[in-house]
Amino acid sequence: MKVLIIEDERPALENMMECLRNADEQVKIIGTLSSVQNSINWLNANPLPDLIFMDIQLSDGLSFNILKQSNITCPVIFTTAFDHYITQALDYNSIDYLLKPIDCSRINNTIKKYKNLQQHFVNNYSTLLDYLNHQQKKRSRVVVKKGLEFQTIRLEDIAYFFTEHKVVFVVDKDCKKFLAEIDTLAELEEELDDSIFFRANRKYIVNANYINRYKSVDKSKISLELSVPVNEEIIISQENASTFKKWISEI
């Protein structure tokens, strides 16, 4: 298996190379590149590898520019410290999206996943990519701001999202409130697993695992009670009440 690594941080590169060598004896690292322009030049002058590990933020720009200017048909595994590029990554041949710092177990799992799915879909590569893109569509984490620093929170630890003054906030299982690195709830809704999260109204998206109970109120509207405090009553409109009841009964 021929692997190309595009990474401009030396410690991250050395860690990935070591992890890949230990992951599978068939892995052969055929090159390491550190910039957008060098990567474009290399890819346009050499045969494609079987797999590319590609950091998103490089010293001279985003690596998406490499894919725009090169004919890359092999699978790509994106690596980054930020969660908010995942939607863009889905526009390309992405089979995984690894958040830094990356440990060897994640790389081992990615190599196994690639090999297993390649074998399963060996006669229909387009079906493989369609399948993998579908699997990667949903978020697993959200980037939030805490003071001057950023961190990620697992979706299963988030009780609800809400918007206030056109800003999106997160409230986690410990009732801590964070500013989310998300533009709108509409954008976020598309990236969440709809078997777990429900858009209650224009202001709230709630996690099913934190809904304690619900009750009917004015004219068949629904009021939600969560297991964490909320500053106001969360109301589901009459028009969406039947959709909510069907959703909550199927999860």
KOLNUBA-176991 format. One record per atom (N, C-alpha, C): residue in one letter; x, y, z. Coordinates in steps of 0.001 Angstrom, whole numbers, padded with zeros to 6 digits, always signed. Example, Ala and Ser with C-alpha at 12.3 -4.5 7.8 and 13.67 -1.06 7.14 Angstrom:
KOLNUBA-176991
a+013190-005690+007800a+012300-004500+007800a+013200-003300+007800s+012850-002250+007080s+013670-001060+007140s+012900+000030+007870
//
This chain:
KOLNUBA-176991
m+000849-001190+000000m+000000+000000+000000m+000888+001244+000000k+000829+002018-001060k+001651+003220-001184k+000915+004418-000588v+001590+005094+000364v+000970+006193+001099v+001783+007472+000913l+001087+008562+000651l+001699+009888+000577l+001213+010699+001773i+002135+011427+002430i+001778+012261+003574i+002029+013722+003215i+001008+014554+003435i+001141+016001+003242i+000921+016651+004600e+001989+017136+005202e+001948+017636+006575e+003115+018606+006777d+002850+019799+007320d+003916+020792+007475d+004426+020935+008899e+003866+020177+009836e+004357+020213+011210e+005236+018996+011452r+006507+019214+011727r+007463+018113+011837r+007080+017079+012897p+006715+017482+014127p+006336+016466+015121p+005139+015621+014673a+004142+016275+014050a+002965+015543+013572a+003350+014579+012465l+004254+015008+011576l+004717+014148+010477l+005444+012924+011017e+006371+013146+011939e+007140+012022+012491e+006235+011042+013230n+005243+011566+013951n+004303+010692+014656n+003492+009851+013676m+003026+010476+012603m+002231+009747+011618m+003052+008677+010914m+004290+009011+010573m+005148+008039+009893m+005389+006815+010778e+005643+007066+012049e+005861+005948+012971e+004602+005100+013123c+003447+005767+013251c+002182+005044+013411c+001877+004202+012168l+002106+004771+011000l+001825+004055+009756l+002728+002840+009597r+003990+002988+009944r+004925+001856+009831r+004526+000728+010763n+003986+001079+011920n+003574+000061+012883n+002187-000495+012601a+001395+000231+011806a+000007-000171+011553a-000088-001379+010642d+000770-001415+009609d+000656-002481+008612d+001990-002599+007879e+002530-003803+007813e+003824-003998+007161e+003756-003746+005658q+002542-003719+005092q+002388-003452+003662q+002434-001960+003336v+002376-001111+004344v+002401+000328+004109v+003804+000770+003690k+003865+001494+002581k+005122+002061+002102k+004920+003556+001895i+005624+004372+002662i+005516+005831+002545i+006371+006271+001362i+005739+006727+000305i+006467+007049-000924i+006860+008519-001013g+006384+009326-000066g+006758+010731-000094g+006132+011503+001043t+006786+012597+001437t+006233+013528+002415t+006371+014935+001843l+005309+015700+001916l+005275+017051+001363l+004747+018001+002413s+005112+019297+002283s+004762+020224+003366s+004072+021500+002909s+003774+021629+001625s+003116+022846+001162s+002126+022541+000053v+001229+023480-000194v+000244+023311-001260v+000932+023211-002612q+001826+024142-002904q+002449+024183-004222q+003334+022966-004491n+004134+022552-003513n+004968+021365-003692n+004124+020118-003921s+002989+020059-003230s+002098+018906-003376s+001484+018859-004766i+001069+020016-005271i+000498+020081-006627i+001540+019639-007643n+002760+020150-007492n+003836+019794-008429n+004125+018297-008397w+004166+017739-007178w+004471+016304-007039w+003365+015452-007648l+002132+015776-007326l+000996+014971-007796l+000827+015042-009314n+001182+016169-009894n+001077+016303-011345n+002228+015638-012089a+003279+015239-011337a+004453+014647-011981a+004656+013169-011648n+003860+012644-010712n+004058+011266-010251n+002746+010482-010266p+002849+009138-010342p+001631+008309-010230p+000992+008497-008860l-000321+008381-008823l-001027+008534-007548l-000691+007399-006588p-000626+007704-005287p-000481+006633-004297p-001814+005914-004106d-001829+004932-003216d-003087+004257-002890d-003909+005077-001895l-003203+005873-001096l-003865+006590-000008l-003065+007851+000306i-003772+008949+000599i-003106+010197+000975i-003581+010638+002347f-002632+010915+003250f-002933+011575+004516f-002612+013049+004314m-003590+013928+004499m-003436+015324+004110m-003865+016264+005233d-002901+017026+005755d-003230+018080+006716d-003998+019169+005976i-004996+019753+006612i-005823+020750+005925i-005158+022122+005910q-004589+022537+007038q-003975+023860+007103q-002467+023746+006898l-001994+024184+005721l-000572+024158+005407l-000011+025576+005428s+001298+025686+005355s+001943+026990+005510s+001535+027988+004434d+001198+027503+003234d+000848+028420+002139d-000622+028328+001734g-001474+027815+002622g-002908+027778+002333g-003564+026480+002733l-004839+026347+002404l-005594+025139+002721l-005320+024056+001679s-005242+022817+002122s-004926+021720+001211s-006058+021423+000231f-007247+021987+000452f-008319+021813-000532f-007880+022351-001893n-006977+023326-001888n-006478+023876-003151n-005674+022842-003935i-005077+021891-003222i-004339+020815-003902i-005307+019969-004711l-006424+019624-004098l-007408+018774-004768l-008087+019502-005923k-008211+020821-005808k-008824+021596-006879k-007929+021662-008108q-006608+021578-007895q-005668+021761-008992q-004964+020482-009413s-005361+019364-008840s-004772+018071-009192s-005886+017059-009403n-005637+016099-010256n-006640+015063-010525n-006416+013896-009567i-006958+014029-008365i-006770+013011-007331i-008002+012117-007275t-007809+010852-007587t-008915+009889-007574t-008761+008847-006469c-007628+008873-005775c-007437+007917-004680c-008077+008457-003400p-008346+007615-002407p-008933+008080-001145p-008006+009024-000396v-008616+009964+000322v-007879+010956+001104v-008346+010902+002554i-007385+010960+003463i-007691+011044+004884i-007214+012413+005363f-008138+013257+005777f-007789+014599+006220f-007403+014582+007692t-006392+015388+008025t-005984+015551+009421t-005999+017041+009751t-006493+017379+010919t-006594+018792+011299t-006882+018914+012781a-006619+020095+013316a-006956+020369+014716a-008354+020950+014840f-009032+021158+013701f-010321+021834+013714f-011414+020959+013112d-012591+021025+013741d-013721+020194+013316d-014525+020837+012190h-014421+022163+011997h-015346+022845+011115h-015034+022708+009629y-013974+021958+009268y-013692+021728+007849y-014358+020457+007321i-015060+019742+008176i-015551+018426+007781i-016512+018481+006599t-017337+019520+006522t-018276+019635+005410t-017534+019801+004092q-016493+020640+004073q-015697+020802+002869q-014989+019511+002496a-014526+018774+003495a-013812+017523+003231a-014690+016527+002486l-015989+016589+002719l-016907+015659+002071l-017041+015909+000573d-016564+017057+000106d-016627+017347-001319d-015564+016584-002098y-014656+015948-001392y-013551+015240-002039y-013600+013757-001660n-012548+013009-002022n-012551+011556-001809n-012171+011193-000375s-012808+011836+000573s-012444+011634+001971s-013044+010345+002528i-012189+009531+003159i-012703+008333+003826i-012554+008427+005346d-011891+009479+005822d-011814+009690+007262d-011359+011118+007533y-011599+011554+008759y-011307+012928+009179y-010766+012819+010589l-009442+012936+010741l-008797+012702+012022l-008447+014022+012704l-008911+014179+013936l-008628+015391+014699l-007318+015243+015472k-006476+016254+015357k-005207+016256+016087k-005432+016595+017557p-004583+016118+018464p-003462+015204+018214p-003952+013792+017890i-003287+013133+016958i-003728+011831+016463i-002897+010736+017112d-003567+009760+017713d-002812+008642+018268d-002793+007483+017279c-001913+006550+017521c-001696+005453+016575c-002926+004561+016423s-003730+004464+017465s-004917+003606+017370s-005888+004120+016314r-006008+005463+016171r-006884+006029+015156r-006369+005710+013752i-005060+005788+013581i-004479+005475+012279i-004620+003989+011977n-004433+003152+012985n-004636+001704+012796n-006053+001416+012330n-007024+002045+012990n-008429+001825+012632n-008732+002326+011223t-008134+003455+010850t-008366+004005+009517t-007808+003091+008436i-006607+002547+008648i-006009+001623+007676i-006854+000361+007550k-007306-000167+008672k-008151-001370+008644k-009469-001097+007928k-010047+000056+008207k-011308+000439+007574k-011145+000545+006065y-010066+001179+005643y-009793+001324+004210y-009640-000047+003548k-008862-000911+004149k-008602-002224+003544k-009855-003086+003524n-010616-003069+004607n-011837-003874+004664n-012866-003422+003639l-013059-002123+003556l-014045-001606+002614l-013578-001723+001169q-012290-001575+000963q-011754-001758-000385q-011998-003189-000863q-011792-004137+000031q-012020-005538-000319q-013504-005796-000589h-014355-005200+000230h-015794-005435+000093h-016331-004855-001205f-015810-003680-001575f-016312-002998-002769f-015313-003043-003923v-014493-004086-003937v-013387-004139-004893v-013839-003980-006343n-015043-004401-006646n-015518-004317-008023n-016387-003087-008297n-016513-002234-007279n-017354-001054-007471n-016835+000081-006588y-015781+000743-007039y-015119+001756-006233y-016017+002974-005990s-016844+003323-006965s-017731+004474-006774s-018707+004212-005639t-019156+002966-005498t-020043+002609-004400t-019319+002737-003064l-018029+002383-003058l-017222+002528-001850l-017179+003980-001400l-016905+004882-002326l-016808+006292-001972l-018149+006845-001511d-019227+006446-002183d-020554+006898-001770d-020857+006453-000347y-020525+005204-000068y-020774+004650+001263y-019973+005392+002332l-018668+005596+002066l-017816+006239+003038l-018192+007697+003249n-018554+008395+002193n-018983+009786+002338n-020225+009885+003199h-021134+008921+003044h-022342+008915+003866h-021985+008703+005334q-021011+007799+005575q-020621+007515+006946q-019962+008713+007609q-019257+009539+006805q-018525+010661+007363q-019333+011948+007407k-020558+011915+006941k-021342+013136+006819k-021632+013783+008164k-021839+012979+009176k-022264+013514+010460k-021070+013879+011341r-021260+014933+012121r-020232+015355+013064r-020089+014355+014204s-018921+014348+014809s-018734+013599+016055s-018361+014535+017197r-017871+015734+016847r-017463+016718+017840r-017828+018123+017363v-017807+019048+018285v-018040+020452+017964v-016919+021270+018595v-016384+022221+017836v-015355+023116+018349v-016026+024272+019088v-015557+024552+020297v-016115+025646+021092v-014986+026540+021584k-015353+027751+021957k-014375+028709+022462k-014541+028870+023960k-013425+028824+024661k-013421+029000+026113k-012367+030045+026435g-012808+031264+026679g-011865+032360+026860g-011151+032645+025552l-009838+032575+025582l-009042+032777+024374l-008646+031460+023724e-009094+030352+024300e-008706+029028+023804e-009883+028325+023131f-009546+027310+022330f-010548+026493+021673f-010421+025050+022158q-011530+024353+022197q-011531+022936+022550q-012648+022246+021798t-012642+020922+021821t-013726+020179+021172t-014542+019439+022228i-015834+019306+021960i-016743+018576+022848i-017422+017484+022040r-017456+016295+022589r-018138+015184+021924r-019641+015446+021877l-020269+015081+020790l-021702+015339+020652l-022525+014641+021725e-022095+013461+022124e-022870+012741+023149e-022861+013457+024492d-021930+014394+024677d-021860+015149+025930d-022592+016475+025853i-023220+016762+024726i-023932+018024+024544i-025428+017816+024778a-025998+018562+025709a-027427+018440+026026a-028281+019183+025012y-027833+020385+024645y-028583+021144+023639y-027739+022278+023059f-028150+022724+021888f-027607+023916+021241f-028697+024977+021259f-028295+026237+021362f-029282+027296+021207f-028626+028525+020600t-029428+029371+020013t-028919+030589+019390t-029479+031805+020097e-028638+032814+020214e-029031+034057+020873e-028263+035200+020218h-029006+036188+019727h-028385+037315+019019h-027497+036830+017873k-028006+035832+017152k-027335+035273+015968k-026004+034584+016289v-025841+034177+017546v-024648+033443+017976v-025101+032075+018499v-024362+031013+018154v-024730+029660+018570v-023945+029276+019826f-024675+028751+020812f-024069+028311+022063f-024313+026813+022264v-023452+026212+023086v-023553+024803+023463v-023700+024730+024972v-024576+023842+025437v-024660+023538+026867v-024406+022048+027027d-023397+021707+027835d-023020+020297+027942d-023709+019606+029118k-023376+018355+029329k-024031+017538+030361k-023789+018061+031769d-022703+018862+031931d-022387+019437+033238d-022932+020852+033382c-023828+021223+032472c-024483+022531+032481c-023529+023682+032150k-022400+023377+031563k-021457+024418+031160k-021848+024959+029789k-021760+026277+029669k-022151+026953+028432k-020896+027408+027680f-020884+027151+026346f-019752+027517+025512f-020237+028217+024252l-019382+029058+023707l-019629+029666+022409l-019160+028690+021339a-020058+028297+020431a-019729+027316+019398a-019154+027983+018157e-018190+027320+017531e-017604+027803+016280e-018490+027343+015113i-019734+027817+015118i-020736+027447+014121i-021492+028712+013743d-021770+028889+012477d-022439+030112+012028d-023925+030135+012370t-024631+029047+012061t-026075+029009+012282t-026520+027624+012720l-027689+027548+013351l-028260+026244+013700l-028631+025455+012454a-029046+026154+011399a-029420+025469+010153a-028232+024715+009580e-027061+025350+009598e-025837+024701+009121e-025516+023490+009984l-025627+023658+011292l-025325+022574+012224l-026291+021407+012060e-027570+021706+011897e-028602+020676+011809e-028294+019659+010728e-027740+020114+009603e-027426+019226+008485e-026324+018235+008830e-025515+018562+009831e-024349+017743+010148e-024556+016869+011391l-025743+016925+011973l-026025+016136+013168l-026792+014870+012826d-026637+013869+013657d-027379+012619+013506d-028824+012864+013946d-029756+012787+012983d-031146+013114+013316d-031855+012021+014108s-031157+010936+014389s-031737+009938+015298s-031453+010299+016758i-030573+011290+016962i-030207+011719+018308i-030622+013165+018577f-030472+014030+017579f-030757+015455+017766f-032024+015877+017024f-032790+016754+017680f-034047+017230+017100f-034089+018751+017147r-034481+019346+016019r-034636+020809+015953r-035995+021158+016552a-035984+021561+017813a-037235+021817+018518a-037948+023052+017980n-037177+024078+017695n-037730+025316+017139n-036579+026123+016554r-036841+027360+016201r-035802+028170+015560r-034612+028429+016486k-034823+028279+017787k-033775+028631+018744k-033027+027440+019325y-033661+026251+019354y-033074+025112+020062y-032944+023849+019208i-031831+023139+019402i-031653+021761+018953i-031330+020950+020202v-032077+019887+020448v-031925+019139+021696v-031434+017714+021436n-030729+017178+022418n-030231+015803+022390n-031264+014902+023068a-031688+013857+022372a-032727+012956+022902a-032345+012359+024249n-031064+012139+024462n-030615+011496+025697n-030746+012396+026925y-031078+013679+026702y-031227+014612+027826y-032665+015126+027951i-033591+014474+027246i-035001+014814+027389i-035593+013961+028512n-035990+014595+029598n-036583+013864+030719n-038024+013474+030426r-038816+014470+029984r-040228+014241+029693r-040743+015373+028821y-041920+015179+028297y-042565+016251+027533y-044065+016197+027792k-044736+017323+027517k-046184+017378+027750k-046841+018295+026718s-048113+018057+026491s-048879+018891+025566s-049286+020180+026272v-049168+021285+025553v-049602+022585+026076v-050491+023244+025028d-050687+024530+025101d-051628+025278+024265d-051788+024723+022846k-053025+024291+022561k-053396+023897+021201k-052419+022894+020579s-052124+021845+021336s-051332+020720+020839s-049855+021030+020628k-049389+022126+021211k-047948+022342+021215k-047321+021405+022239i-046005+021281+022207i-045322+020391+023142i-044265+021175+023914s-044219+020948+025218s-043206+021553+026076s-042219+020469+026507l-040922+020746+026333l-039887+019782+026689l-039270+020105+028041e-038969+019070+028800e-038207+019220+030041e-036919+018428+029893l-035789+019100+030001l-034492+018444+029865l-033907+018117+031227s-032918+017261+031241s-032266+016863+032498s-031236+017884+032962v-031004+018912+032141v-030133+020026+032541v-030962+021299+032513p-030623+022291+033307p-031426+023518+033360p-031428+024281+032035v-032573+024878+031713v-032718+025750+030549v-033365+027041+031041n-032919+028155+030513n-033390+029453+031010n-034830+029776+030635e-035380+029046+029701e-036747+029290+029268e-037385+027967+028845e-038682+027968+028687e-039399+026770+028264e-039124+026508+026787i-038823+025260+026465i-038603+024880+025062i-039921+024366+024502i-040455+025091+023529i-041764+024768+022974i-041622+024288+021524i-042258+023170+021230i-042356+022667+019859i-043717+023062+019320s-043748+023654+018158s-044990+024177+017596s-045988+023071+017288q-047237+023460+017118q-048293+022513+016754q-047967+021818+015440e-047381+022568+014497e-047053+022001+013182e-045977+020916+013277n-045068+021043+014245n-043973+020075+014372n-044199+019040+015466a-045323+019149+016160a-045581+018248+017284a-045671+016786+016852s-046373+016522+015764s-046516+015133+015308s-045177+014571+014844t-044357+015418+014216t-043017+014982+013789t-042175+014608+014993f-042245+015420+016050f-041498+015122+017270f-041954+013817+017902k-043261+013615+017993k-043783+012389+018618k-043343+011147+017861k-043341+011230+016556k-042881+010101+015742k-041387+009873+015953w-040614+010962+015981w-039166+010869+016180w-038841+010269+017533i-039468+010753+018584i-039139+010311+019942i-039545+008856+020164s-040549+008394+019437s-040995+007004+019594s-040122+006018+018847e-039300+006514+017935e-038490+005625+017096e-037028+005557+017529i-036605+006439+018421i-035178+006444+018810i-034886+005357+019845
//
